[in-house]
Amino acid sequence: MSVMSSPSQPSPAGTGGLVPAPIRPAAIDLSCRLPLVVLFLSAGMWLLAASAFGLIASIKFHAPGFLADCAWLTYGRVRPAGSDALLYGFSMQAGLGVALWMLARLGRTTLAAPWLVIDGALCWNLGVAAGLFGILTGGSTGFENLEMPAYAAVLIFLGYLMIAVWGAITFHRRRERQLFVSQWFLFAALFWFPWIYSTANLLLLGFRVRGMAQAVIAWWYSDNLLVVWLGLVGLAAIFYFVPKLTSRELHSRYLALLTFWMLILFGSWGGIPASAPVPAWIPVLSAVATVLGVVTIIAVALNVRGTLQGKCSKLMGHPSLQFIGFGLIAFIVSGAASAATAFAGVNQITQFTWFTVARDFLNSYGFFSMVIFGAIYYIVPQLIGLEFPSSKLVRVHFWTAATGTLLFVVPLAVGGIAQGLKLQQANIPFTDVARGTLPFLRASTLGDLLIGLGHLMFLANLGGLVIGFYQARAVSAWVEATTEIKPAEARP
Amino acid sequence: MNYGPLIFLAAFFALASSWCGFVLTPQLQIGRLQQTNTAGSGATTYPVARPGFAHQGLEVYRANGCAYCHSQQVGQTGTLLDIALTDAGTNQAATIAALLKLAEASTNQPAVIAALAPLEAIRANASDATLLNGLPKALFRSSTRAAANAAVKALNATSAKAQLWIVPVGPDLARGWGRRRTVAEDFLFDSSVMPGSQRVGPDLANVGARQPDANWHLLHLYAPQLQVKGSTMPPYRFLFEKRQIKLRPSPEALVFPAEMAPASGYEVVPGPAAKALAAYLVNLRADAPLFNAPMTLPAAAATSNATNAPAAQGMTSTNADTANAPAK
């Protein structure tokens, strides 16, 4: 592995002599196989749910009366159900799978307690299912990105702990003492989520704080999840896969260190909108931190550019790299948009518009989900030892997903700016402003459709591979079990 | 960075700092807010807890995700000062002369002081002295404190009495979505707090002040396009029950215009959730003057600034009001 320092180097930790020999990649993959297949397959299932809900929500802008008689499918319920299915069902679950694999591979050790990780995954999925049921039946908490009711939150929290603890133990048991940059990001991410999730749930659903303090904590949680957690795991994957798949060394460890520090120090202070009706120091501090986030973006961009030595066309060479390259660009653009909208003058126009939706989607889907798709397309064949049934479908998925994301984000961003400019002119009636956004929203439905189509391709390929593999194993086991014992062998 | 514990400490320190900044400190500052007094004359406590039925409506608002389309945050871009005449005084000729002088100043420096009526109208009114009718009223608007003070001083020198009125301004306020910016106090008794992040629909911070008729809201929830032409809002028919009329029609049944009416023998009755939601919407008004969001209410409007003021039933401001009269 070119990204690793040579194992023969003396370890700076001074324990080099005591560390047992590294384990072969094939053995590591074998230990990861079943838990990761469970995590990735169930994540793929939630993608379908997310697409279905997203599409229903989108169609309501074509016909407001669509499914209006069904309380479960009203806009204010399907929209959070769709975004939570994407965030908790797919992004975090698949992200955890990718994180476990990277921790095991980089530590050159087997995954600790694979069966307990599977239990954790089951608990997590039960939690997501319960949460979506809660949202659809009207049990939403009312806080964006934290809609799942308390009973689901408990399951999700436990499921996360059961997965993350074994991730941390795998990290602890590493047989390669020299840490690669991705390991910093992943280790920090592992315990970031339990802290923010428990804080948010305890203070918003358990021992409720009063008044606007609730909203501030909800914004803090959203930002720490969408910017920091997704950022940590997504960037870990970028720093791991870009050098690995292009067979180069990571350009600079120090730039990566800068990225790490900026992300955890300033990323965690963002997220409070400039217009929030709270004491002014809160949004001002948040805006400063968000603008400083530009340093994170620049450091990542320089590092990847240095790694590729300026030949960015290399990103098109491998299907996984296509996804990761797209994710990288989306990370840069959405980060720049966040920094721009942190300024009060720009925020005055973009606040409360579809622009913010486009910006956040570009981060959570365009960046994170795309990087994770790329990682899964690389990891699963390694785990199983077979190629995907259709490598063509992988490429088609990339182009569908990329076009879909653009078709979703660009109309909403443009429509959002137009909406914001019109909202500034009080003489334009509000109904006209709202109707003015409809063509853009309807165009974005096309993006929703393409993204959903991509999800079908992803699941078909992944499911096909896994089913094919286990079917072959079952068949061979059956054949082995039912082979007639030849008399010659039976003779003593 | 080759040690696990070092990474743990780095991340711990970073998250702890943000936790202290955006969880602990806001809780100490905003979470401990108490009821306060409204600013200006006739101070009352603010805010007042929502009545029980409206509080149930907040739960309906949360359950159905209304906050995904509606914000409850009015913004303001600044404040201006109105120069209001409260008393014409005994020497009306001198007052009118001073006013005309101010009108002249407003043509010279329109950026600093602006007349609230066209100059010709002021001159015409001044000649027959109707300018001084209907006091107190705001006559000029100024962007600087100094100019406003000078104008008040000039008017007070003539035996007339003038005042400064604080007027918050901004596109949201110009749309009639409120009188001042939203502040943290407005949400003191709400839980869950849902300030919203989108304006797919209009801001609702003061919807109870704009539209105090609960029946209007019920019909709007059932058929939004009936009440607001061209609305993009989906109907919430599942909050209502369409049923056969039993012995006599329910007094709560919605009253539709003829072309929308249900088949004869049927009526549409709001369910408990719909009624609670309408009560909550009617209760939504955050327009009391506060010390951290000051404004001067014109005397006529100052009487009903309490959040909890009962909705003025039957206040006719829509075309559908007549259709909303109780069923015969």
Chai-1 contact restraints between the chains, C-beta under 6 A:
chainA,res_idxA,chainB,res_idxB,connection_type,confidence,min_distance_angstrom,max_distance_angstrom,comment,restraint_id
A,P12,B,N2,contact,1.0,0.0,6.0,A-B,restraint_1
A,A13,B,N2,contact,1.0,0.0,6.0,A-B,restraint_2
A,K60,B,P234,contact,1.0,0.0,6.0,A-B,restraint_3
A,P64,B,P234,contact,1.0,0.0,6.0,A-B,restraint_4
A,A68,B,P234,contact,1.0,0.0,6.0,A-B,restraint_5
A,A68,B,P235,contact,1.0,0.0,6.0,A-B,restraint_6
A,A68,B,R237,contact,1.0,0.0,6.0,A-B,restraint_7
A,D69,B,R237,contact,1.0,0.0,6.0,A-B,restraint_8
A,D69,B,F238,contact,1.0,0.0,6.0,A-B,restraint_9
A,A71,B,F238,contact,1.0,0.0,6.0,A-B,restraint_10
A,T74,B,N64,contact,1.0,0.0,6.0,A-B,restraint_11
A,Y75,B,P234,contact,1.0,0.0,6.0,A-B,restraint_12
A,G76,B,N64,contact,1.0,0.0,6.0,A-B,restraint_13
A,G76,B,G65,contact,1.0,0.0,6.0,A-B,restraint_14
A,G76,B,C66,contact,1.0,0.0,6.0,A-B,restraint_15
A,G76,B,Y68,contact,1.0,0.0,6.0,A-B,restraint_16
A,R77,B,G65,contact,1.0,0.0,6.0,A-B,restraint_17
A,R79,B,Y68,contact,1.0,0.0,6.0,A-B,restraint_18
A,G138,B,A63,contact,1.0,0.0,6.0,A-B,restraint_19
A,G142,B,R62,contact,1.0,0.0,6.0,A-B,restraint_20
A,G142,B,S192,contact,1.0,0.0,6.0,A-B,restraint_21
A,G142,B,M194,contact,1.0,0.0,6.0,A-B,restraint_22
A,L179,B,N2,contact,1.0,0.0,6.0,A-B,restraint_23
A,W184,B,M1,contact,1.0,0.0,6.0,A-B,restraint_24
A,W184,B,I7,contact,1.0,0.0,6.0,A-B,restraint_25
A,F187,B,I7,contact,1.0,0.0,6.0,A-B,restraint_26
A,A188,B,A11,contact,1.0,0.0,6.0,A-B,restraint_27
A,W195,B,L15,contact,1.0,0.0,6.0,A-B,restraint_28
A,T199,B,V23,contact,1.0,0.0,6.0,A-B,restraint_29
A,R208,B,S191,contact,1.0,0.0,6.0,A-B,restraint_30
A,V209,B,Q27,contact,1.0,0.0,6.0,A-B,restraint_31
A,V209,B,G31,contact,1.0,0.0,6.0,A-B,restraint_32
A,R210,B,G31,contact,1.0,0.0,6.0,A-B,restraint_33
A,G211,B,I30,contact,1.0,0.0,6.0,A-B,restraint_34
A,G211,B,L33,contact,1.0,0.0,6.0,A-B,restraint_35
A,G211,B,F187,contact,1.0,0.0,6.0,A-B,restraint_36
A,G211,B,L188,contact,1.0,0.0,6.0,A-B,restraint_37
A,M212,B,I30,contact,1.0,0.0,6.0,A-B,restraint_38
A,M212,B,A184,contact,1.0,0.0,6.0,A-B,restraint_39
A,M212,B,F187,contact,1.0,0.0,6.0,A-B,restraint_40
A,M212,B,V193,contact,1.0,0.0,6.0,A-B,restraint_41
A,A213,B,P26,contact,1.0,0.0,6.0,A-B,restraint_42
A,A213,B,Q27,contact,1.0,0.0,6.0,A-B,restraint_43
A,A213,B,I30,contact,1.0,0.0,6.0,A-B,restraint_44
A,A213,B,G31,contact,1.0,0.0,6.0,A-B,restraint_45
A,Q214,B,V193,contact,1.0,0.0,6.0,A-B,restraint_46
A,A215,B,V193,contact,1.0,0.0,6.0,A-B,restraint_47
A,A215,B,P195,contact,1.0,0.0,6.0,A-B,restraint_48
A,V216,B,P26,contact,1.0,0.0,6.0,A-B,restraint_49
A,I217,B,V23,contact,1.0,0.0,6.0,A-B,restraint_50
A,W220,B,F22,contact,1.0,0.0,6.0,A-B,restraint_51
A,I264,B,A11,contact,1.0,0.0,6.0,A-B,restraint_52
A,I264,B,A14,contact,1.0,0.0,6.0,A-B,restraint_53
A,L265,B,A14,contact,1.0,0.0,6.0,A-B,restraint_54
A,S268,B,A14,contact,1.0,0.0,6.0,A-B,restraint_55
A,S268,B,L15,contact,1.0,0.0,6.0,A-B,restraint_56
A,S268,B,S18,contact,1.0,0.0,6.0,A-B,restraint_57
A,W269,B,S18,contact,1.0,0.0,6.0,A-B,restraint_58
A,S275,B,G75,contact,1.0,0.0,6.0,A-B,restraint_59
A,P277,B,Q73,contact,1.0,0.0,6.0,A-B,restraint_60
A,P277,B,T182,contact,1.0,0.0,6.0,A-B,restraint_61
A,P277,B,V183,contact,1.0,0.0,6.0,A-B,restraint_62
A,P277,B,A184,contact,1.0,0.0,6.0,A-B,restraint_63
A,V278,B,A184,contact,1.0,0.0,6.0,A-B,restraint_64
A,F352,B,S71,contact,1.0,0.0,6.0,A-B,restraint_65
A,F352,B,Q198,contact,1.0,0.0,6.0,A-B,restraint_66
A,F352,B,R199,contact,1.0,0.0,6.0,A-B,restraint_67
A,Q424,B,P171,contact,1.0,0.0,6.0,A-B,restraint_68
A,A426,B,P171,contact,1.0,0.0,6.0,A-B,restraint_69
A,A426,B,A174,contact,1.0,0.0,6.0,A-B,restraint_70
A,A426,B,R175,contact,1.0,0.0,6.0,A-B,restraint_71
A,F430,B,P202,contact,1.0,0.0,6.0,A-B,restraint_72
A,T431,B,G230,contact,1.0,0.0,6.0,A-B,restraint_73
A,A434,B,T232,contact,1.0,0.0,6.0,A-B,restraint_74
A,R435,B,G230,contact,1.0,0.0,6.0,A-B,restraint_75
